[in-house]
C-alpha cells in the first residue's frame, strides 16, 4: 500500500479520497485488533449458548470441593450415597484389593486386640488359681454362688485396686464426642449421650460457682466409679475408673491428651462435627485403659502341704484303680480260659482299652456275659472270635441234644468218643438217632442199649391189668404184691418220660375191693384202706409225676367190667389214663 498524503487533491476527487481513507483505517483496525475481536466473538458465543465444557469444570472442581466442604456438610451429604455405592461395588468386584489396602491398618489392630484378650484371660486365670485354695477364696465362691456371677469375676472385683473402664475424647467447644474406647467387660451406654452429659455437668458447675472459662470440673464420683476429666486446648479426656486410681495416672492422661493435640491440631481447630479423623486416636486412648490388682498373699506352707497331699492322694488313687483294673483283667482272662469252648489266642490291654482274639464254639457261654460279670464295660473290650467245634464233653452232649432234637426223657453222656443214650423215647426217634448220631462233630460211635422204646398204649395196658391181692380182712400189701407194684412204678416213670413231650400227664386211680364178708360199712372202709396201702407202696418207689386218686368200692364188678368171684374180690386194681391240659381224663382200654 502507497499513499501520497502531502499532494493537494481536487474537489471532485474528495469523496473518493474519503472513502479510500475509511477503507485504510478499517484495514488498519483489522490488522491491529483482529485477535481481540476473535476472542470477543468467542466469549459472546459462549455467553449466548451457556454451555459448560468438561475441561472448564475439571480445572475448578478440586478447588470448588474444598471451598464448599469448608462451608457446610451438604456436599458430604450429597456425595455419601454415591461414595458408599461405589465402595460396595469395588468390594464385590475386587475384594482382594480392599483386603490388601486395609491389611496394614487392621493387622496391628487385630494383633493388639488379641494380645489384650490373652493378657486379660491369663490375668483372670492366675487370680482364680491363686485364690482357689484359700479361705477367702471359699468365701468368694459362696458369694459367686449367691450372686450368680462367675467366680473369676468375683475374684477380680475383690482384688481390683483400680481399672480404667472407659475413656472419652470430647471436643471442648461443641461437647461432641470425638472418640471412645472401653475395656473388656465394661458396661457401655450411648457414648454420645454420655459425652453430652459430661459437657453439661461441667458447664453447670462452672456457671453455678462463677468459675472462669479456664476453670473446669476435673473429678467427680458416681457410686463405685470415679470420673477424671483432663482439660486440653480444644478437647478434654474423661476417664471412668473403678476403684482408687493413683495420682500418677493423671500424668498418663495428660501425655495422651498432649499427643492427640500435637498430631490433630488442625482437625481440632477446624472441627465442624465430623469425628472420622479422630478414629486414629484409638491406640492413644487405649493406653489409658490400664488396670492394677493387688498382689496375692504369699502362699503358706500349709497350702503347699495340702497341694502335695492332694497330689499324693491322686497318685495313690490312680495306682489303686490301675491295680483293680489289672486284677479284673486277669480274672476275666482266667474265666475265659476255663470256659469250655473258648480258646484265647491273643489278649492285650492299654490305657483302659482291651482287646481279645480267639476261637469260640457256638454253644459256648457268651463272652460278653463273662465281661460284664468281671465288672468291665463291654464297650471298652473289643473281642474277635473265630468259630470252631470244641471237643469238651459238655459241649458235645449239648451239640448232640441240639442236632438230634432229643426229648427230655433221653439223657446223653460221653464215654471216650462214644455217645451213650439212656432214658425213654419213641421207636421212631431212636431209629433216626442211630442214623444221625455219628454225624455230630465230636462223636465217633453211638450206643442206646439203655434206651427204652416201648409204646404208650402198651405201657398203659400193663398198668391197667395189674391186680394186687390182699388176705381176708387185711389191707397189708404182701411181699409178692410189692414186687408187682415195683414193676408198676417203673412203668409209670417210663410212661411219664414218654408223655412229657406231648403236654400230657398220667392220672392213676387205685380202687380197693372187698368180698361180701362183714358189714357194708366195714367193707367200704377196708376197700379204701387197701387202695391207700397200694398208693403208699407206689409212693415209696418214687411215684412223683402221676396224679393219684384213691377209690374204695364194694360191688360185683371192678372198673374193667369183669365179674369177680366173691372169694377173689379181696383186691386192689389200677386204672391209668392220659389227661391233656384243660381236658377231661381218658381211660385207656385194659
Secondary structure as a PSIPRED ss2 file (coil, helix, strand):
# PSIPRED VFORMAT (PSIPRED V4.0)

   1 X C   1.000  0.000  0.000
   2 X C   1.000  0.000  0.000
   3 X C   1.000  0.000  0.000
   4 X C   1.000  0.000  0.000
   5 X C   1.000  0.000  0.000
   6 X C   1.000  0.000  0.000
   7 X C   1.000  0.000  0.000
   8 X C   1.000  0.000  0.000
   9 X C   1.000  0.000  0.000
  10 X C   1.000  0.000  0.000
  11 X C   1.000  0.000  0.000
  12 X C   1.000  0.000  0.000
  13 X C   1.000  0.000  0.000
  14 X H   0.000  1.000  0.000
  15 X H   0.000  1.000  0.000
  16 X H   0.000  1.000  0.000
  17 X H   0.000  1.000  0.000
  18 X H   0.000  1.000  0.000
  19 X H   0.000  1.000  0.000
  20 X H   0.000  1.000  0.000
  21 X H   0.000  1.000  0.000
  22 X H   0.000  1.000  0.000
  23 X H   0.000  1.000  0.000
  24 X H   0.000  1.000  0.000
  25 X H   0.000  1.000  0.000
  26 X H   0.000  1.000  0.000
  27 X H   0.000  1.000  0.000
  28 X H   0.000  1.000  0.000
  29 X H   0.000  1.000  0.000
  30 X H   0.000  1.000  0.000
  31 X H   0.000  1.000  0.000
  32 X H   0.000  1.000  0.000
  33 X H   0.000  1.000  0.000
  34 X H   0.000  1.000  0.000
  35 X H   0.000  1.000  0.000
  36 X H   0.000  1.000  0.000
  37 X H   0.000  1.000  0.000
  38 X H   0.000  1.000  0.000
  39 X H   0.000  1.000  0.000
  40 X H   0.000  1.000  0.000
  41 X H   0.000  1.000  0.000
  42 X H   0.000  1.000  0.000
  43 X H   0.000  1.000  0.000
  44 X H   0.000  1.000  0.000
  45 X H   0.000  1.000  0.000
  46 X H   0.000  1.000  0.000
  47 X H   0.000  1.000  0.000
  48 X H   0.000  1.000  0.000
  49 X H   0.000  1.000  0.000
  50 X C   1.000  0.000  0.000
  51 X C   1.000  0.000  0.000
  52 X C   1.000  0.000  0.000
  53 X C   1.000  0.000  0.000
  54 X H   0.000  1.000  0.000
  55 X H   0.000  1.000  0.000
  56 X H   0.000  1.000  0.000
  57 X H   0.000  1.000  0.000
  58 X H   0.000  1.000  0.000
  59 X H   0.000  1.000  0.000
  60 X H   0.000  1.000  0.000
  61 X H   0.000  1.000  0.000
  62 X H   0.000  1.000  0.000
  63 X H   0.000  1.000  0.000
  64 X H   0.000  1.000  0.000
  65 X H   0.000  1.000  0.000
  66 X H   0.000  1.000  0.000
  67 X H   0.000  1.000  0.000
  68 X H   0.000  1.000  0.000
  69 X H   0.000  1.000  0.000
  70 X H   0.000  1.000  0.000
  71 X H   0.000  1.000  0.000
  72 X C   1.000  0.000  0.000
  73 X C   1.000  0.000  0.000
  74 X H   0.000  1.000  0.000
  75 X H   0.000  1.000  0.000
  76 X H   0.000  1.000  0.000
  77 X H   0.000  1.000  0.000
  78 X H   0.000  1.000  0.000
  79 X H   0.000  1.000  0.000
  80 X H   0.000  1.000  0.000
  81 X H   0.000  1.000  0.000
  82 X H   0.000  1.000  0.000
  83 X H   0.000  1.000  0.000
  84 X H   0.000  1.000  0.000
  85 X H   0.000  1.000  0.000
  86 X H   0.000  1.000  0.000
  87 X H   0.000  1.000  0.000
  88 X H   0.000  1.000  0.000
  89 X H   0.000  1.000  0.000
  90 X H   0.000  1.000  0.000
  91 X H   0.000  1.000  0.000
  92 X H   0.000  1.000  0.000
  93 X H   0.000  1.000  0.000
  94 X C   1.000  0.000  0.000
  95 X H   0.000  1.000  0.000
  96 X H   0.000  1.000  0.000
  97 X H   0.000  1.000  0.000
  98 X H   0.000  1.000  0.000
  99 X H   0.000  1.000  0.000
 100 X H   0.000  1.000  0.000
 101 X H   0.000  1.000  0.000
 102 X H   0.000  1.000  0.000
 103 X H   0.000  1.000  0.000
 104 X H   0.000  1.000  0.000
 105 X H   0.000  1.000  0.000
 106 X H   0.000  1.000  0.000
 107 X H   0.000  1.000  0.000
 108 X H   0.000  1.000  0.000
 109 X H   0.000  1.000  0.000
 110 X H   0.000  1.000  0.000
 111 X H   0.000  1.000  0.000
 112 X H   0.000  1.000  0.000
 113 X H   0.000  1.000  0.000
 114 X H   0.000  1.000  0.000
 115 X H   0.000  1.000  0.000
 116 X H   0.000  1.000  0.000
 117 X H   0.000  1.000  0.000
 118 X H   0.000  1.000  0.000
 119 X H   0.000  1.000  0.000
 120 X H   0.000  1.000  0.000
 121 X H   0.000  1.000  0.000
 122 X H   0.000  1.000  0.000
 123 X H   0.000  1.000  0.000
 124 X H   0.000  1.000  0.000
 125 X H   0.000  1.000  0.000
 126 X H   0.000  1.000  0.000
 127 X H   0.000  1.000  0.000
 128 X H   0.000  1.000  0.000
 129 X H   0.000  1.000  0.000
 130 X H   0.000  1.000  0.000
 131 X H   0.000  1.000  0.000
 132 X C   1.000  0.000  0.000
 133 X C   1.000  0.000  0.000
 134 X C   1.000  0.000  0.000
 135 X H   0.000  1.000  0.000
 136 X H   0.000  1.000  0.000
 137 X H   0.000  1.000  0.000
 138 X H   0.000  1.000  0.000
 139 X H   0.000  1.000  0.000
 140 X H   0.000  1.000  0.000
 141 X H   0.000  1.000  0.000
 142 X H   0.000  1.000  0.000
 143 X H   0.000  1.000  0.000
 144 X H   0.000  1.000  0.000
 145 X H   0.000  1.000  0.000
 146 X H   0.000  1.000  0.000
 147 X H   0.000  1.000  0.000
 148 X C   1.000  0.000  0.000
 149 X C   1.000  0.000  0.000
 150 X C   1.000  0.000  0.000
 151 X H   0.000  1.000  0.000
 152 X H   0.000  1.000  0.000
 153 X H   0.000  1.000  0.000
 154 X H   0.000  1.000  0.000
 155 X H   0.000  1.000  0.000
 156 X H   0.000  1.000  0.000
 157 X H   0.000  1.000  0.000
 158 X H   0.000  1.000  0.000
 159 X H   0.000  1.000  0.000
 160 X E   0.000  0.000  1.000
 161 X E   0.000  0.000  1.000
 162 X E   0.000  0.000  1.000
 163 X E   0.000  0.000  1.000
 164 X E   0.000  0.000  1.000
 165 X E   0.000  0.000  1.000
 166 X E   0.000  0.000  1.000
 167 X E   0.000  0.000  1.000
 168 X E   0.000  0.000  1.000
 169 X E   0.000  0.000  1.000
 170 X E   0.000  0.000  1.000
 171 X E   0.000  0.000  1.000
 172 X C   1.000  0.000  0.000
 173 X C   1.000  0.000  0.000
 174 X C   1.000  0.000  0.000
 175 X C   1.000  0.000  0.000
 176 X C   1.000  0.000  0.000
 177 X E   0.000  0.000  1.000
 178 X E   0.000  0.000  1.000
 179 X E   0.000  0.000  1.000
 180 X E   0.000  0.000  1.000
 181 X E   0.000  0.000  1.000
 182 X E   0.000  0.000  1.000
 183 X C   1.000  0.000  0.000
 184 X C   1.000  0.000  0.000
 185 X C   1.000  0.000  0.000
 186 X C   1.000  0.000  0.000
 187 X C   1.000  0.000  0.000
 188 X C   1.000  0.000  0.000
 189 X C   1.000  0.000  0.000
 190 X C   1.000  0.000  0.000
 191 X H   0.000  1.000  0.000
 192 X H   0.000  1.000  0.000
 193 X H   0.000  1.000  0.000
 194 X H   0.000  1.000  0.000
 195 X H   0.000  1.000  0.000
 196 X H   0.000  1.000  0.000
 197 X H   0.000  1.000  0.000
 198 X H   0.000  1.000  0.000
 199 X H   0.000  1.000  0.000
 200 X H   0.000  1.000  0.000
 201 X H   0.000  1.000  0.000
 202 X H   0.000  1.000  0.000
 203 X H   0.000  1.000  0.000
 204 X H   0.000  1.000  0.000
 205 X H   0.000  1.000  0.000
 206 X H   0.000  1.000  0.000
 207 X H   0.000  1.000  0.000
 208 X H   0.000  1.000  0.000
 209 X H   0.000  1.000  0.000
 210 X C   1.000  0.000  0.000
 211 X C   1.000  0.000  0.000
 212 X C   1.000  0.000  0.000
 213 X C   1.000  0.000  0.000
 214 X C   1.000  0.000  0.000
 215 X C   1.000  0.000  0.000
 216 X C   1.000  0.000  0.000
 217 X C   1.000  0.000  0.000
 218 X C   1.000  0.000  0.000
 219 X E   0.000  0.000  1.000
 220 X E   0.000  0.000  1.000
 221 X E   0.000  0.000  1.000
 222 X E   0.000  0.000  1.000
 223 X C   1.000  0.000  0.000
 224 X C   1.000  0.000  0.000
 225 X E   0.000  0.000  1.000
 226 X E   0.000  0.000  1.000
 227 X E   0.000  0.000  1.000
 228 X E   0.000  0.000  1.000
 229 X E   0.000  0.000  1.000
 230 X E   0.000  0.000  1.000
 231 X E   0.000  0.000  1.000
 232 X C   1.000  0.000  0.000
 233 X C   1.000  0.000  0.000
 234 X C   1.000  0.000  0.000
 235 X E   0.000  0.000  1.000
 236 X E   0.000  0.000  1.000
 237 X E   0.000  0.000  1.000
 238 X E   0.000  0.000  1.000
 239 X E   0.000  0.000  1.000
 240 X E   0.000  0.000  1.000
 241 X E   0.000  0.000  1.000
 242 X E   0.000  0.000  1.000
 243 X E   0.000  0.000  1.000
 244 X C   1.000  0.000  0.000
 245 X C   1.000  0.000  0.000
 246 X C   1.000  0.000  0.000
 247 X C   1.000  0.000  0.000
 248 X C   1.000  0.000  0.000
 249 X H   0.000  1.000  0.000
 250 X H   0.000  1.000  0.000
 251 X H   0.000  1.000  0.000
 252 X H   0.000  1.000  0.000
 253 X H   0.000  1.000  0.000
 254 X H   0.000  1.000  0.000
 255 X H   0.000  1.000  0.000
 256 X H   0.000  1.000  0.000
 257 X H   0.000  1.000  0.000
 258 X H   0.000  1.000  0.000
 259 X H   0.000  1.000  0.000
 260 X H   0.000  1.000  0.000
 261 X H   0.000  1.000  0.000
 262 X H   0.000  1.000  0.000
 263 X H   0.000  1.000  0.000
 264 X C   1.000  0.000  0.000
 265 X H   0.000  1.000  0.000
 266 X H   0.000  1.000  0.000
 267 X H   0.000  1.000  0.000
 268 X H   0.000  1.000  0.000
 269 X H   0.000  1.000  0.000
 270 X C   1.000  0.000  0.000
 271 X C   1.000  0.000  0.000
 272 X C   1.000  0.000  0.000
 273 X C   1.000  0.000  0.000
 274 X C   1.000  0.000  0.000
 275 X C   1.000  0.000  0.000
 276 X H   0.000  1.000  0.000
 277 X H   0.000  1.000  0.000
 278 X H   0.000  1.000  0.000
 279 X H   0.000  1.000  0.000
 280 X H   0.000  1.000  0.000
 281 X H   0.000  1.000  0.000
 282 X H   0.000  1.000  0.000
 283 X H   0.000  1.000  0.000
 284 X H   0.000  1.000  0.000
 285 X H   0.000  1.000  0.000
 286 X H   0.000  1.000  0.000
 287 X C   1.000  0.000  0.000
 288 X C   1.000  0.000  0.000
 289 X C   1.000  0.000  0.000
 290 X C   1.000  0.000  0.000
 291 X E   0.000  0.000  1.000
 292 X E   0.000  0.000  1.000
 293 X E   0.000  0.000  1.000
 294 X C   1.000  0.000  0.000
 295 X C   1.000  0.000  0.000
 296 X C   1.000  0.000  0.000
 297 X C   1.000  0.000  0.000
 298 X C   1.000  0.000  0.000
 299 X C   1.000  0.000  0.000
 300 X C   1.000  0.000  0.000
 301 X H   0.000  1.000  0.000
 302 X H   0.000  1.000  0.000
 303 X H   0.000  1.000  0.000
 304 X H   0.000  1.000  0.000
 305 X H   0.000  1.000  0.000
 306 X H   0.000  1.000  0.000
 307 X H   0.000  1.000  0.000
 308 X H   0.000  1.000  0.000
 309 X H   0.000  1.000  0.000
 310 X H   0.000  1.000  0.000
 311 X H   0.000  1.000  0.000
 312 X H   0.000  1.000  0.000
 313 X H   0.000  1.000  0.000
 314 X H   0.000  1.000  0.000
 315 X H   0.000  1.000  0.000
 316 X H   0.000  1.000  0.000
 317 X H   0.000  1.000  0.000
 318 X H   0.000  1.000  0.000
 319 X H   0.000  1.000  0.000
 320 X H   0.000  1.000  0.000
 321 X H   0.000  1.000  0.000
 322 X H   0.000  1.000  0.000
 323 X H   0.000  1.000  0.000
 324 X H   0.000  1.000  0.000
 325 X H   0.000  1.000  0.000
 326 X H   0.000  1.000  0.000
 327 X H   0.000  1.000  0.000
 328 X H   0.000  1.000  0.000
 329 X H   0.000  1.000  0.000
 330 X H   0.000  1.000  0.000
 331 X H   0.000  1.000  0.000
 332 X H   0.000  1.000  0.000
 333 X H   0.000  1.000  0.000
 334 X H   0.000  1.000  0.000
 335 X H   0.000  1.000  0.000
 336 X H   0.000  1.000  0.000
 337 X H   0.000  1.000  0.000
 338 X H   0.000  1.000  0.000
 339 X C   1.000  0.000  0.000
 340 X C   1.000  0.000  0.000
 341 X C   1.000  0.000  0.000
 342 X E   0.000  0.000  1.000
 343 X E   0.000  0.000  1.000
 344 X E   0.000  0.000  1.000
 345 X E   0.000  0.000  1.000
 346 X E   0.000  0.000  1.000
 347 X E   0.000  0.000  1.000
 348 X E   0.000  0.000  1.000
 349 X E   0.000  0.000  1.000
 350 X E   0.000  0.000  1.000
 351 X C   1.000  0.000  0.000
 352 X C   1.000  0.000  0.000
 353 X E   0.000  0.000  1.000
 354 X E   0.000  0.000  1.000
 355 X E   0.000  0.000  1.000
 356 X E   0.000  0.000  1.000
 357 X E   0.000  0.000  1.000
 358 X E   0.000  0.000  1.000
 359 X E   0.000  0.000  1.000
 360 X E   0.000  0.000  1.000
 361 X C   1.000  0.000  0.000
 362 X C   1.000  0.000  0.000
 363 X C   1.000  0.000  0.000
 364 X C   1.000  0.000  0.000
 365 X C   1.000  0.000  0.000
 366 X C   1.000  0.000  0.000
 367 X H   0.000  1.000  0.000
 368 X H   0.000  1.000  0.000
 369 X H   0.000  1.000  0.000
 370 X H   0.000  1.000  0.000
 371 X H   0.000  1.000  0.000
 372 X H   0.000  1.000  0.000
 373 X H   0.000  1.000  0.000
 374 X C   1.000  0.000  0.000
 375 X C   1.000  0.000  0.000
 376 X C   1.000  0.000  0.000
 377 X C   1.000  0.000  0.000
 378 X H   0.000  1.000  0.000
 379 X H   0.000  1.000  0.000
 380 X H   0.000  1.000  0.000
 381 X E   0.000  0.000  1.000
 382 X E   0.000  0.000  1.000
 383 X E   0.000  0.000  1.000
 384 X E   0.000  0.000  1.000
 385 X E   0.000  0.000  1.000
 386 X E   0.000  0.000  1.000
 387 X E   0.000  0.000  1.000
 388 X C   1.000  0.000  0.000
 389 X C   1.000  0.000  0.000
 390 X C   1.000  0.000  0.000
 391 X C   1.000  0.000  0.000
 392 X C   1.000  0.000  0.000
 393 X H   0.000  1.000  0.000
 394 X H   0.000  1.000  0.000
 395 X H   0.000  1.000  0.000
 396 X H   0.000  1.000  0.000
 397 X H   0.000  1.000  0.000
 398 X H   0.000  1.000  0.000
 399 X H   0.000  1.000  0.000
 400 X H   0.000  1.000  0.000
 401 X H   0.000  1.000  0.000
 402 X H   0.000  1.000  0.000
 403 X H   0.000  1.000  0.000
 404 X H   0.000  1.000  0.000
 405 X C   1.000  0.000  0.000
 406 X C   1.000  0.000  0.000
 407 X C   1.000  0.000  0.000
 408 X C   1.000  0.000  0.000
 409 X C   1.000  0.000  0.000
 410 X E   0.000  0.000  1.000
 411 X E   0.000  0.000  1.000
 412 X E   0.000  0.000  1.000
 413 X E   0.000  0.000  1.000
 414 X E   0.000  0.000  1.000
 415 X E   0.000  0.000  1.000
 416 X C   1.000  0.000  0.000
 417 X C   1.000  0.000  0.000
 418 X E   0.000  0.000  1.000
 419 X E   0.000  0.000  1.000
 420 X E   0.000  0.000  1.000
 421 X E   0.000  0.000  1.000
 422 X E   0.000  0.000  1.000
 423 X E   0.000  0.000  1.000
 424 X E   0.000  0.000  1.000
 425 X C   1.000  0.000  0.000
 426 X C   1.000  0.000  0.000
 427 X H   0.000  1.000  0.000
 428 X H   0.000  1.000  0.000
 429 X H   0.000  1.000  0.000
 430 X H   0.000  1.000  0.000
 431 X H   0.000  1.000  0.000
 432 X H   0.000  1.000  0.000
 433 X H   0.000  1.000  0.000
 434 X H   0.000  1.000  0.000
 435 X H   0.000  1.000  0.000
 436 X H   0.000  1.000  0.000
 437 X H   0.000  1.000  0.000
 438 X H   0.000  1.000  0.000
 439 X H   0.000  1.000  0.000
 440 X C   1.000  0.000  0.000
 441 X C   1.000  0.000  0.000
 442 X C   1.000  0.000  0.000
 443 X C   1.000  0.000  0.000
 444 X C   1.000  0.000  0.000
 445 X E   0.000  0.000  1.000
 446 X E   0.000  0.000  1.000
 447 X E   0.000  0.000  1.000
 448 X E   0.000  0.000  1.000
 449 X E   0.000  0.000  1.000
 450 X E   0.000  0.000  1.000
 451 X E   0.000  0.000  1.000
 452 X E   0.000  0.000  1.000
 453 X C   1.000  0.000  0.000
 454 X C   1.000  0.000  0.000
 455 X C   1.000  0.000  0.000
 456 X H   0.000  1.000  0.000
 457 X H   0.000  1.000  0.000
 458 X H   0.000  1.000  0.000
 459 X H   0.000  1.000  0.000
 460 X H   0.000  1.000  0.000
 461 X H   0.000  1.000  0.000
 462 X H   0.000  1.000  0.000
 463 X H   0.000  1.000  0.000
 464 X H   0.000  1.000  0.000
 465 X C   1.000  0.000  0.000
 466 X C   1.000  0.000  0.000
 467 X E   0.000  0.000  1.000
 468 X E   0.000  0.000  1.000
 469 X E   0.000  0.000  1.000
 470 X C   1.000  0.000  0.000
 471 X C   1.000  0.000  0.000
 472 X C   1.000  0.000  0.000
 473 X C   1.000  0.000  0.000
 474 X C   1.000  0.000  0.000
 475 X C   1.000  0.000  0.000
 476 X C   1.000  0.000  0.000
 477 X C   1.000  0.000  0.000
 478 X C   1.000  0.000  0.000
 479 X H   0.000  1.000  0.000
 480 X H   0.000  1.000  0.000
 481 X H   0.000  1.000  0.000
 482 X H   0.000  1.000  0.000
 483 X H   0.000  1.000  0.000
 484 X H   0.000  1.000  0.000
 485 X H   0.000  1.000  0.000
 486 X H   0.000  1.000  0.000
 487 X H   0.000  1.000  0.000
 488 X H   0.000  1.000  0.000
 489 X H   0.000  1.000  0.000
 490 X H   0.000  1.000  0.000
 491 X H   0.000  1.000  0.000
 492 X H   0.000  1.000  0.000
 493 X H   0.000  1.000  0.000
 494 X H   0.000  1.000  0.000
 495 X H   0.000  1.000  0.000
 496 X H   0.000  1.000  0.000
 497 X H   0.000  1.000  0.000
 498 X H   0.000  1.000  0.000
 499 X H   0.000  1.000  0.000
 500 X H   0.000  1.000  0.000
 501 X H   0.000  1.000  0.000
 502 X H   0.000  1.000  0.000
 503 X C   1.000  0.000  0.000
 504 X E   0.000  0.000  1.000
 505 X E   0.000  0.000  1.000
 506 X E   0.000  0.000  1.000
 507 X E   0.000  0.000  1.000
 508 X E   0.000  0.000  1.000
 509 X E   0.000  0.000  1.000
 510 X E   0.000  0.000  1.000
 511 X E   0.000  0.000  1.000
 512 X E   0.000  0.000  1.000
 513 X C   1.000  0.000  0.000
 514 X C   1.000  0.000  0.000
 515 X C   1.000  0.000  0.000
 516 X C   1.000  0.000  0.000
 517 X C   1.000  0.000  0.000
 518 X C   1.000  0.000  0.000
 519 X C   1.000  0.000  0.000
 520 X H   0.000  1.000  0.000
 521 X H   0.000  1.000  0.000
 522 X H   0.000  1.000  0.000
 523 X H   0.000  1.000  0.000
 524 X H   0.000  1.000  0.000
 525 X H   0.000  1.000  0.000
 526 X H   0.000  1.000  0.000
 527 X H   0.000  1.000  0.000
 528 X H   0.000  1.000  0.000
 529 X H   0.000  1.000  0.000
 530 X H   0.000  1.000  0.000
 531 X H   0.000  1.000  0.000
 532 X H   0.000  1.000  0.000
 533 X H   0.000  1.000  0.000
 534 X H   0.000  1.000  0.000
 535 X H   0.000  1.000  0.000
 536 X H   0.000  1.000  0.000
 537 X H   0.000  1.000  0.000
 538 X H   0.000  1.000  0.000
 539 X H   0.000  1.000  0.000
 540 X H   0.000  1.000  0.000
 541 X C   1.000  0.000  0.000
 542 X C   1.000  0.000  0.000
 543 X C   1.000  0.000  0.000
 544 X C   1.000  0.000  0.000
 545 X C   1.000  0.000  0.000
 546 X C   1.000  0.000  0.000
 547 X E   0.000  0.000  1.000
 548 X E   0.000  0.000  1.000
 549 X E   0.000  0.000  1.000
 550 X E   0.000  0.000  1.000
 551 X E   0.000  0.000  1.000
 552 X E   0.000  0.000  1.000
 553 X C   1.000  0.000  0.000
 554 X C   1.000  0.000  0.000
 555 X C   1.000  0.000  0.000
 556 X C   1.000  0.000  0.000
 557 X E   0.000  0.000  1.000
 558 X C   1.000  0.000  0.000
 559 X C   1.000  0.000  0.000
 560 X C   1.000  0.000  0.000
 561 X C   1.000  0.000  0.000
 562 X C   1.000  0.000  0.000
 563 X E   0.000  0.000  1.000
 564 X C   1.000  0.000  0.000
 565 X C   1.000  0.000  0.000
 566 X H   0.000  1.000  0.000
 567 X H   0.000  1.000  0.000
 568 X H   0.000  1.000  0.000
 569 X C   1.000  0.000  0.000
 570 X C   1.000  0.000  0.000
 571 X E   0.000  0.000  1.000
 572 X E   0.000  0.000  1.000
 573 X E   0.000  0.000  1.000
 574 X E   0.000  0.000  1.000
 575 X E   0.000  0.000  1.000
 576 X E   0.000  0.000  1.000
 577 X E   0.000  0.000  1.000
 578 X E   0.000  0.000  1.000
 579 X E   0.000  0.000  1.000
 580 X E   0.000  0.000  1.000
 581 X C   1.000  0.000  0.000
 582 X C   1.000  0.000  0.000
 583 X C   1.000  0.000  0.000
 584 X C   1.000  0.000  0.000
 585 X C   1.000  0.000  0.000
 586 X E   0.000  0.000  1.000
 587 X E   0.000  0.000  1.000
 588 X C   1.000  0.000  0.000
 589 X C   1.000  0.000  0.000
 590 X C   1.000  0.000  0.000
